[in-house]
Amino acid sequence: MTRKPYRMAAAALALLAAAPLLSACKDVDQALDCGSRAVSLAGDVQDLASSAVNVGQLSDQERRKHTADALKKVGDDIRNLRDHNSGDKIDKATDKLTKAVDNAQNAVSNGKVPDLGAITDAAGDVTKACAGS
């Protein structure tokens, strides 16, 4: 009968020893999820860059619409990333990206070329934040 308390103690110690590993797995899963969303975001930023070329110099409404749609998709990516990932670095990076996208949307609606440099820089910050989360 004296073995039963030792078994429970051993089981409890094993669980305590495994807790950091389980926590680490959760952190890895979150980092992978964030990274996956960052890759999707990067692809959408690339699509945006392709559609926004010369948007301010062309009167082609279809190109402007495609650019506006691409900006909306990047905005959706940001919201999706925020909904599933958190942390100071991610919040700061997504705030910066949101501001850059808002400025670009204003430029497009005024018939001007959006500042894609600010968007790509901010998207890079999101990727770095996900890698460090």
C-alpha positions as CSV (number, residue, x, y, z in Angstrom):
1,M,0.0,0.0,0.0
2,T,2.9,2.4,0.5
3,R,3.6,2.3,-3.2
4,K,0.4,4.1,-4.1
5,P,1.3,7.5,-2.7
6,Y,4.7,7.2,-4.4
7,R,3.0,6.5,-7.7
8,M,0.8,9.5,-7.4
9,A,3.7,11.6,-6.4
10,A,5.7,10.3,-9.3
11,A,2.8,11.0,-11.7
12,A,2.4,14.5,-10.3
13,L,6.1,15.2,-10.7
14,A,6.0,13.9,-14.3
15,L,3.1,16.2,-15.0
16,L,5.0,19.1,-13.5
17,A,8.1,18.3,-15.5
18,A,6.0,18.0,-18.7
19,A,4.2,21.3,-18.2
20,P,7.0,23.5,-19.7
21,L,7.1,21.2,-22.7
22,L,3.3,21.5,-23.2
23,S,3.6,25.3,-22.8
24,A,6.5,25.4,-25.3
25,C,4.4,23.4,-27.8
26,K,1.6,26.0,-27.4
27,D,4.1,28.8,-28.0
28,V,5.4,27.0,-31.1
29,D,1.9,26.4,-32.4
30,Q,1.1,30.1,-31.9
31,A,4.3,31.2,-33.7
32,L,3.6,28.9,-36.6
33,D,0.0,30.2,-36.9
34,C,1.3,33.7,-36.8
35,G,4.0,32.9,-39.3
36,S,1.4,31.3,-41.6
37,R,-0.8,34.4,-41.4
38,A,2.2,36.6,-42.0
39,V,3.1,34.6,-45.2
40,S,-0.5,35.1,-46.4
41,L,-0.2,38.8,-45.7
42,A,3.0,39.0,-47.6
43,G,1.4,37.4,-50.6
44,D,-1.5,39.9,-50.5
45,V,1.0,42.8,-50.2
46,Q,2.7,41.5,-53.3
47,D,-0.6,41.4,-55.1
48,L,-1.3,44.9,-54.0
49,A,2.1,46.0,-55.3
50,S,1.3,44.4,-58.7
51,S,-2.0,46.1,-59.0
52,A,-1.0,49.5,-57.7
53,V,1.7,50.1,-60.4
54,N,0.9,53.5,-62.0
55,V,-2.5,53.6,-60.5
56,G,-2.3,57.4,-60.1
57,Q,-1.4,58.0,-63.7
58,L,-4.0,55.8,-65.3
59,S,-7.6,56.6,-65.6
60,D,-8.4,52.9,-65.7
61,Q,-11.1,52.4,-63.1
62,E,-10.7,48.6,-63.1
63,R,-7.0,49.0,-61.9
64,R,-8.1,51.4,-59.2
65,K,-10.8,49.0,-58.1
66,H,-8.4,46.1,-58.1
67,T,-6.0,48.1,-56.0
68,A,-8.7,49.1,-53.6
69,D,-9.8,45.4,-53.3
70,A,-6.2,44.4,-52.7
71,L,-5.9,47.0,-49.9
72,K,-9.2,45.6,-48.4
73,K,-7.7,42.1,-48.5
74,V,-4.6,43.3,-46.6
75,G,-6.9,45.0,-44.1
76,D,-8.8,41.7,-43.7
77,D,-5.4,39.9,-43.2
78,I,-4.5,42.3,-40.4
79,R,-7.8,41.8,-38.6
80,N,-7.5,38.0,-38.9
81,L,-3.9,38.1,-37.6
82,R,-5.0,40.3,-34.6
83,D,-8.0,38.0,-33.9
84,H,-5.8,34.9,-33.6
85,N,-2.5,36.3,-32.3
86,S,-1.6,38.8,-29.6
87,G,1.3,40.4,-27.9
88,D,2.9,43.8,-27.7
89,K,5.2,43.3,-30.8
90,I,2.3,42.0,-32.9
91,D,-0.1,44.7,-31.8
92,K,2.5,47.4,-32.5
93,A,3.4,46.0,-35.9
94,T,-0.3,45.5,-37.0
95,D,-1.1,49.1,-35.8
96,K,1.7,50.4,-38.0
97,L,0.5,48.3,-40.9
98,T,-3.1,49.4,-40.4
99,K,-2.0,53.1,-40.5
100,A,-0.1,52.4,-43.7
101,V,-3.0,50.7,-45.3
102,D,-5.4,53.5,-44.3
103,N,-3.1,56.1,-45.8
104,A,-2.9,54.0,-49.0
105,Q,-6.6,53.6,-49.2
106,N,-7.0,57.4,-48.9
107,A,-4.4,57.9,-51.7
108,V,-6.2,55.5,-54.0
109,S,-9.6,57.0,-53.4
110,N,-8.0,60.4,-54.3
111,G,-6.5,59.0,-57.5
112,K,-3.0,59.0,-56.2
113,V,-0.3,56.3,-56.0
114,P,-0.3,54.7,-52.6
115,D,2.9,54.5,-50.5
116,L,3.7,50.9,-50.9
117,G,7.0,51.3,-49.2
118,A,5.3,52.0,-45.9
119,I,3.1,49.0,-46.3
120,T,5.9,46.6,-47.2
121,D,8.0,47.9,-44.3
122,A,5.1,47.5,-41.9
123,A,4.4,44.0,-43.3
124,G,8.1,43.1,-42.6
125,D,7.6,44.3,-39.0
126,V,4.6,41.9,-38.7
127,T,6.7,39.0,-40.0
128,K,9.5,39.9,-37.5
129,A,6.9,40.2,-34.7
130,C,5.5,36.7,-35.5
131,A,9.0,35.2,-35.6
132,G,9.7,36.7,-32.2
133,S,6.3,35.8,-30.6
